[in-house]
């Protein structure tokens, strides 16, 4: 199907995500956006369990966002698709998949805490995907809120160029509004009348003019069109300043910073205006590239007439059927169309197209480039699948996979539920690729691996609530790795097998060394061939590499995956009749296994960076507990009445830490963690 996609319509589309550390106020910001745009008629509150985007029963019980939820709304003749993402590190894979399909983002920060650990994690992910951002400093009504300190923490810890577009207005000690530095107007919020537009208060006039001048200079320094006007007029009009900010935001050169208190409805209207003014439309983003059916790189744009290309970024099972969430990058998708899954080469029929409102949906006939919609009909498309025109296939890069670090053994409490449990786990793993389900070869137990304790708790609770299964859960186990501390050189392995018919014969010589001599916690694998003279043909070299990768699945110390090594094929020999790909792949697998047994190996354990906040009188108890858990304190910051401790702690030592921290601080301590790599276990 072909239809013209209006560039004017596309220019009025914004696909954005709300990103933040847990409890910075992402969901409240999203709820206020929906209320102001008329999508809801009552403000949803996290603490009341009445939010639109946190619609899952567990999200409402726990008061946190677990699953990324998309909602569509309209603001000033623009159509916004907003994805509220989780803030907890255990659900970072949801953030990764969302960022893969977004054009822009609003990063929410706490005005008291500034940049927090998960703020850094989601910011780095957005950097990796090249997603332009606006920063919103929330909770300006809290005691201790400091806008300048929050902006400085953004500059120091995240390394963008933050440009402050607003100043806070306080009546006494109460935060009541902002000064808009672009328009040089004051915006106050009144409980009865809403937002009031008025001149800048006299006591803030000088500060506003000085900040406006600094903003003009910063934009003129980086934008040639603004510089031209600045040189001629020695100032910038509001229109030129806004246009320059838009160009610089889209390229990632600057990050506009706004402030507010979403819970009290302050600052959300200007934030919506900034989303429309500064974040990119699908037209402003570079073409998406993939691999065509001919194996060459192919670029797809949102121009009219391009063939269909859409990326599936989320799969969700609902009571009414399976939903596949897709971002349409090019072309047109209509109800009843047949599309090709470029990865599996299977054809899928699109029965319905839904514009998503969290757990409610509005059916539409057509989705065009730039749309984020849910499809009913595709039965086998997984997260990361490319759905494209059957006659012009293209394979887009899927969202990056996140390696699980914690596993638990699960089993059904009754034999009758064993098969149901296997089916339910398979479906959950299909919805969430960061979950891995496998069977332990030695014990026969079913192991469920995920990104953290909370992640696995949520999955087990879904089995109980949604599937009606009673399951027993073992103690969490961390995902250890094995690595080479001191390798071997010139390790010779000959594979000979004669059992009638064609035999197998392969001769290889391997060097096995650590990937990084200076870092025993290095991860990864490199394979190098230095064979000369064609002693091992190229196709057999590839087979040796494949065999070596097979051998990495289980190391000699405890059967853990092997990482952090470089294998060099230095020499080898072939047999005129019995050498084959299979023979050399087998030699690579068995040869590397033997070489690892001859090497000095070590077990690696995953580490987490822990940030604990506790009242000052309990710092000694918290430090003592961290030391007992083999934690290494890396930083300490004092805030009014509390201390914030940062430490690197083995993940295995953090099971049950939430209970211990509460008991040591009389329930007043909190903490967050994020993975930071591996280190040699004692």
LINCORDA-V241783 format. One record per helix or strand of 3 or more residues. SS is the DSSP state (hx for helix, st for strand). FROM is the first residue (numbers start at 0). TO is the last residue. If there is no record, write none. Layout:
{{SS & FROM & TO} {SS & FROM & TO}}
This chain:
{{hx & 6 & 10} {st & 12 & 19} {hx & 25 & 35} {hx & 56 & 61} {st & 68 & 74} {st & 77 & 83} {hx & 88 & 98} {st & 103 & 109} {hx & 116 & 128} {st & 131 & 137} {hx & 146 & 157} {st & 161 & 163} {st & 165 & 170} {st & 173 & 179} {st & 184 & 189} {st & 193 & 197} {hx & 201 & 221} {hx & 223 & 232} {hx & 237 & 250} {st & 254 & 258} {hx & 261 & 263} {hx & 267 & 277} {hx & 281 & 283} {st & 287 & 291} {st & 296 & 299} {st & 308 & 317} {st & 320 & 329} {st & 331 & 333} {st & 337 & 340} {st & 345 & 348} {st & 351 & 356} {st & 359 & 363} {st & 365 & 367} {st & 371 & 375} {st & 385 & 387} {st & 393 & 395} {st & 405 & 411} {hx & 414 & 430} {st & 435 & 438} {st & 445 & 449} {hx & 452 & 464} {st & 470 & 472} {st & 480 & 485} {st & 487 & 496} {st & 503 & 513} {st & 524 & 528} {hx & 537 & 550} {st & 564 & 572} {hx & 580 & 597} {st & 599 & 614} {hx & 615 & 627} {st & 631 & 638} {st & 641 & 649} {hx & 650 & 653} {hx & 656 & 663} {st & 669 & 679}}
